[in-house]
Amino acid sequence: MKRKQLKFWFLLLTFGAIFAACEGPAGKDGANGADGADGLNGADGASGNATCMSCHAGETKSNIEAQFAMSGHDAGKAVGYSDYGPHCSKCHSHQGFVQLATLGTVGSINNPTAWECSTCHGLHKTMEAVDYALRLSDPVTSMANEAITLDMDGNSNLCANCHQSRKTYPMVDEGETHYMVPKHFGPHHGPQANILYGTGLAEITGDVAYPEDGSAKHLDQASCTGCHMADYDTDNTQGGHSFIPSQKACNDCHGTTDSDFEHNGARADFEVKLVNLRDELIRLGLVTGNDTDGYHAVEEASFPILQAQATFNWIALNEDSSHGAHNPVYINAILMNSIKAMEAEATPAP
């Protein structure tokens, strides 16, 4: 009897489970409830074109183009040097620099043209307009000495790719005393990055100490863009994309009210010393010329190494064109020690 009862309850539970697993048809939807209150409107986002228009707006772009028309980069006077090959066209033409920046090497340029907006500016790395779409911004290996890296602090590194020495100061092998001054002697026409960085000149031994790190720390407080591309000064037509040094930027940094970049007579002092060095080199026969036609180094001739080094320094400081401003302490030491060393050199026999 007990076994029959167990079997009965087992069958009952089994059928119950089967019927429970089968879901019946859904009933009709109930009536819709009342609509809830609307939420608050979200804040408007930034315009998708806002960052683009900070540079590409019609008036802004026109102003930049007008400023650029005043710069030496726009003049295109040096484009002809591109005919001498890739080693020149990479900086002396729009096409060459773009190739350098994008490919790392430069091929032949058939129709070189002057620099333009897209020479320096390519595609943005970010879309927040914080990189100015500069084609190059990494530290630059010195052409004169590959062991030296010129780091001009971010955006100014773009300038250093071209505005640097191509050659180092004269050196000779041990036991040699004279240096054969070659054709096209000097660091090339734009050694600004080297001088600003405090490297590349012949540090002739003398009474004036050179800064330990080669720099007067001007680079720590100023930069290529900080001085040459400060907010455009409409009264003096300086700064911005004219690349003309901004007197206002200098005054703001130094707390002065100069109107001639003189800064406590530093510029006049530099000019006097540079002329003194030139005159000593004329006396020694390394430099020739006059005030009307200009002065230049005597080339393809052999001179004592110390004299050749002092001549290289004179050429570099002329080509720098900053009148001592790029690195005052370093430049002053170079000039003072070069002058003193040349004063001690005997005038060559006729």
Number of C-alpha atoms within 10 A of each C-alpha: 5 7 7 9 9 11 10 11 10 12 11 11 11 10 10 11 11 9 11 9 8 8 7 8 6 6 6 6 6 6 6 6 6 6 6 6 6 6 6 6 6 6 6 6 6 8 9 8 10 13 15 13 15 12 15 14 13 10 11 13 14 13 14 17 16 13 21 21 15 16 14 14 19 16 13 17 11 16 20 15 16 23 17 10 14 21 16 19 27 24 22 25 27 22 24 26 25 23 18 19 20 12 10 9 14 20 15 16 18 9 10 19 18 17 23 16 13 14 19 18 15 16 12 14 13 10 12 11 15 11 16 17 17 19 22 22 20 17 18 21 16 23 17 17 14 10 9 14 14 23 19 25 17 14 21 19 23 22 18 26 24 21 18 26 28 17 17 19 20 22 15 11 8 6 6 10 13 18 20 15 23 12 11 11 19 25 24 17 17 20 26 24 29 26 26 29 23 26 22 24 25 19 20 21 14 15 10 15 15 21 13 9 11 18 21 19 18 16 19 11 8 18 20 23 21 19 21 21 19 21 15 22 14 10 6 12 15 24 24 23 23 23 22 21 21 24 23 23 21 20 15 11 12 11 10 13 13 14 12 8 19 14 16 10 9 15 17 15 14 20 14 11 16 23 13 18 25 24 17 24 25 19 17 19 15 22 19 16 12 8 6 6 7 8 14 17 23 21 15 13 12 15 19 14 18 20 22 25 24 29 29 22 27 25 22 24 23 17 17 24 14 17 21 23 19 26 22 22 20 27 24 20 20 24 23 19 21 28 24 16 18 22 16 9 15 9 14 8 5 3
